Amino acid sequence: MSEAKFSHYDLKLVEPSFGSSLTDLIIELDYLRKKPLGGSTPPKVFFQLKHIFHTLESIGSARIEGNNTTIAEYIETKLEKINNVPSGIKEIQNIEKAMAFIEDNVKYYPINRAFVSEMHKMVVDGLLPPPQGEGDHTAGEYRNINIKIGKSKHFPPDWLRVDDYMKELLDFVGRENSPKYDLLKTAIAHHRFVWIHPFSNGNGRTVRLFTYAMLVKSGFNVNVGRIINPTAVFCSNRNDYYKKLSEADAGSDIGILSWSDYVLRGLKDEILKIDKLTDYDYLRKDILIPTINYSLDRKYITDTEAKILKKVIDKKIIQAADVKEFFIGKMDAEVSRQIRKLIDKKMLVSESEGARKYIIRFDNNYLLRGVIKSLDEKGFLPVRDEVK
């Protein structure tokens, strides 16, 4: 393999030809960005799924960097609420927190040096620096050393030039262009960030958060029912990800456009796939009912609990009268007691505060494993592994 070397290229918005497949992708994604979601899945149910995908996104991002924590291991840690966790778990927790930070703040603040530095601090928080761990001695600060990227033929710019290159990149990101360029800019900016490698460590995790922030800021409104899962594009085939990045390192128009096509095609496929979950009939039949069967088979829940939960799933929303058929000859107080038990176990939640109407809740010890398993079987997981 030839020795890695640095080769400057100018950062610019490379425009695809009108008849190219990339132009078609940009048009399709722009439509998806503006399309009202609607859907038949209740918002409270959909947002539970969104939190699960945040978890999967975080695991996937860490996995690209060599973290071998399995989905099953991480889910068990969440369910058991363990405080002192191994560094591999902590790394994933950090990414989840950073995603929440992005959603809470990116609409109100520019994606500037302070914003990127805050993401990086969150990514490496509480982790030992290399070689012991995946932290960074200078969290939130640009590197003050020269570094090499694994097996890449590209050698990142000298550390003395990082500040200028990052200022140029963040100006590029913040520049007012026609909205039709937003997605192209996001793909180009992702590559440029990796090309610069501004931090001593944690660049991969940070750039995927940077990409998520750009997508949310450009109008993929995750707070009204959209799930964006960009890491799934990259972690489904890590070798493809690195190959496409490498092809763009010379900065040729062909390389940059090929990289952009790879990113946006993967993003479109992920959006269309996850949008299926807004169809409640699909969600009920292919995810939720199999979840109840899975949990019942493993005796995480009782027969009566399974009947009540299936009734909730079929009706979307229930009240006590809807499940009296399972308590023939019993007093109303017994029905209320059973519903209260399901609320206490976090398998039901009030439709709204104080209401006596209930929807299913699955972020709990009894159902979450089954939801993950069902999502895995239907191809929704960015990382396929041992969810038993």
N, C-alpha and C positions, 0 to 999 in steps of 0.2 A: 504493500500500500504506500502511495506517495505521501511525503511529509505534509502536514497541515500548513497552510499559509494564509495570510490575510490578503484580501483583494477588495479594495473599496468599490462600491457602486453607488450611484445617486438614487436617493429615495424619491419615488415619483408614483403618481397614480397611473398605472398602465391600463389603457382602455382596450377591451377586447373588440374584435370586429363585430359588426352588427349581426352577421349571420352565424356567429359562433355558438357552440353549445353553452359556453360560459355566459353569454348575453342572455340566452334563454333561462339559465339558472337564476340569474340576477332578477329577471322579470318575475319568475315564479316565486322566488323568495320574497320579493317586494309585495306580491299579492298576499302571501301567507302572513306577512308582517301586518298588513292593514286589515286582513279579513277578520270580521267579528267572530269570536269563537262560538258563543252560544252553547250548543251541545245540550244533551239531556242529562249529563251527570251532575248531581247537586254540587254546588261550589265547595261546601265543607268536605265532601268526599274527595273531590278533585285535589283540594289543597293538601289533604293527607298524602295523596300519591306524589304530589310535588315534593314534599319533605323526604319521601323515600328516594326520589330521583336525585335530590341533593346529596343524599348519603352515597348513592351509587356513583354519582359524578365524582365525589371526593375520593372514593376508593379507586376509581378508574384513573384519576390524575396521579395519585400516589403510585399506582401499579406501573404506570409508564416509567417511573423513575426507579423501579426495582423493589418497591415495597410489596412483600408477598403476603400481607394480611388478607385472609379470605373474607368474602362477604359474610359467611356464617360467623366467623370469629368476631367481626366488627358488630354485627347485629346482636350477638350475645352480650357484648360489652355494653351496648346501648340499653338493652333490656334489663340487665342486672345493675345498671347505674354505678359501675365501678369507677372509683376516683383515681387511684394510682394505677395508671395503665402503661403498657409497654410503649416504647417510642414509636413503633409502627402504627399503633392505634392513635397515639397523640398526633402524629403527622396527618392522619385523615381527619381527626377532630378539628385541627387547625384549618383545613381547607373548607370544611363545612361552615365554620364560624366566619371565614372570609367571604363565602358566598352570601351569607346572611348580611354581612356588612355591605356588600355591593348592592344588594336589593334595597337596603334601607337608605343608602346614601347617593348612589350614582345619578339619580335623577336631579339631585340638588347641587351637586358639586362637579367641577370639571375633572376629567381624567388627566391629572397633572402629576408632577413629581411627588407631591405630598400624598396623593391618592395611591399611586403605585408603591410608594415607600410603606404606606400603612398596610397594603395588601401583603407586601413581602414580610413585614414584621409579624403579621398574623400567621403567615405560612411557616416561619421558622421558630415561632414562640415555643420556649421550653424544650427545644431539641438541642442536643450537643452538636457542635460543629464537626465537619469531617476531620479525621476518618472515623470517629466514634459514632457519628450520627448524621442527620440531615438538616442540621441547623446552620447558623452563620454567625461568625464572630462580630460582624458589622451589620446587624439586622437593620433593614431600612435604608442603609447607605450603599451607594454605588461602590463597586469593588476598587481596591487600591493595589491590586496585583494583576498580573497577566495570567490568563487561564486557558486551558485547552478543553474542547468539547469531545469527550469520549473518543470514538473512532472517526469523527468527522474530518474531512479534508479542509474544512474552513477553520481558520484560527481567528478568534474574535479580536476586535480592535484593541490596541494598547490601552491600558487602563486610563492613561492621561486623556484619551479621546472619548471616553465613555460619556462624560457629561455633555459634550457637544452633540454626540450622536443621539443621546436620549432626548435632549432638548429639541432636536430636529424631528424626532419621531413623535413626541408629544404635541408639537406644533402641528404636525401632519394630521394627527388624530383629531385635534381640536379645531382644525380649519373648517370654515363653513363651505361645504360643497353641496351640490344638488343631492337630495336624499337618495337618488338612484345609485350613488357611489358608496353609500354607507357600508354595504356588505363587502364590496371589493376592498375598501379601505381596511375593514376588519381583518380580512385574510392577509393582506399585504403587511399590516402592522404586526400581526402575529409572527410572521417570518422575520421581520426586521428586528423585533425584540429578541428573538432567539439568536439572530445573527450578531447582535450587539453583546448579548449575555451580560447585562449590566451588573449583576450581583455575583458575589463570590460563590454562592450556592443557592439553590432554590429557584433557579430561573425557569425551569420547566413548569413547576407548580404555579409560579406567579404569572407566567405568560398565559396559561389557560384561564386563570382568573381574569386577567387583563382582557382576554377575548370575550369572556362572559360579560364583563362590565360594558364593553363596547356594544355587544348585541342588545343588552337591556337598554342601554342609553339610546340606541338607534330605533327603539320602538317595539321590540319584542317584549310586550308588557307582561312580565311574569306575575304581576300582582292582580291580574284579572283573568287568570285561567290559562296562561300559556306556560308550557314547560320547555325550557331550552337546555339541551344537554350536549354542548359542543365537545366535551371530552370524549364522548362516545365515538365521535368521528376519528379521534386520534388513537384511542386505546384498543379499538377493535382489532387493529393490526399495527402494532408498534413499528415493525420493520417498514411498512408502507409510509408511515408518518415520517420517520427519519429519512427515508429515501426521497420523499417529495420535498422535505425541507432542504436536503442536500442539493437537489436539482435546481433549487431557486437561489442557492448561495452566490452564484456568479452574478446575479442581478440582471440576467438577460430577460427581455420581454417574454420570450417563450417559457423560460423557467418560472417566472413570477406568475404568468397566466395559468400554467399547468398546476402550480401550487394552489392558486385561487380556485380553480375548477375542482380540485380534490377536496378542499375545505367546504366549499359551498354545496357541492353535490352531496357530501356526507351530511351536512347540516340539514339540507332539504329532506333527505331520506329519514333522518331522525325525527324531524318535526312531523312529517306525515305519519310516521309510525306511532309516535306518542299521542298525536291528536286523535287516534282511534279510541283512546281512553275517555274522550269526551262523549262518546256514544255509550249511553248507560246500558243498553241491551248487550253490547259487546262486553263491557266491563262486568256486568252481572254474570253473564253466562261463562265467560272465559277466564275471569280473574277471581271474582268474589265468591261464587258458589264453590269452585274448586278449593278456595281457601278454607271455607267452612268444612268441607269434606276432609281435607288434609288434617285440620286441627282435631276433628272428631276421631279420625282413624288413629291418631296418636294420643287420644284421650287428654288433649289439652283442654277440651271443653266437653260438657255433658250432652246427652241426647236432647234434653229440654233446651239447653242453651243453643244448640245447633238449630232446633226448630224455630226458636224466637229470632235468631240472627238471619235465618233464611227468609223468614217473613219480612224482616226489616229490609233485606236486600230486594225482595220482590216488590215491596210497596214503596221503597225509598225512605219513607217516613212512617213511623207507627206511633200509636198511643196505646195505653193499657188495654183498651177494649179490643184491639186488633189481635191480641194473643190469648184472650180468655179461652179460646178453643183448646189450648194446651193444658188448661187447668179446670177440666170439667168437675163440678161439685166442690170447687174451692171458692173461698171467700175472695172478694176483690182485694182485700188486704194482702193475700198471698201473691196475687198477680203483681201488685205494686212492689212487694218485697223482692220478687224475682227480677223485676226491672231494675230496682235499686242495686241488686247484686251485680248486674251487668254493667251498670254505670260505675260502680265502685271498682270493678275489674277493668274499666276503661274499654269495654267492648260496645257500649252505647254512649252517646252524648246528646244533650239537648239540641234541638234544631236551632234554638236561639236562647239566650239567657232567660231562665225562669220558666221556659215553655215546658209543657208536658207532652211534647212530641219529640221523637228520638230518631236519630240516624245512626248508621253503623260507624264504629271507630275501630281502626285496626293497627294503630301504633302501640301495641301492647304485647305482653308476654304470651298471649294465647293465639293471636292471629297473624302477627307480623311475619313469622317464618313462612307461613302458608302463602301470604301475599307475594313475598319475594320469590318463593318457589314457582308460583303461577306466572309471575312476570318473566321469570327465567325460561319457563317452558314455551312461552309465546314470543321469545326473542327480544324482550325489552331490556335485558341487562347489558350494559356496556362491557361488563366483564363476566364471562361465563365461568362459573366454577362450582364448587361442591356445596350447593344448597340442598340438603337432604330432606 
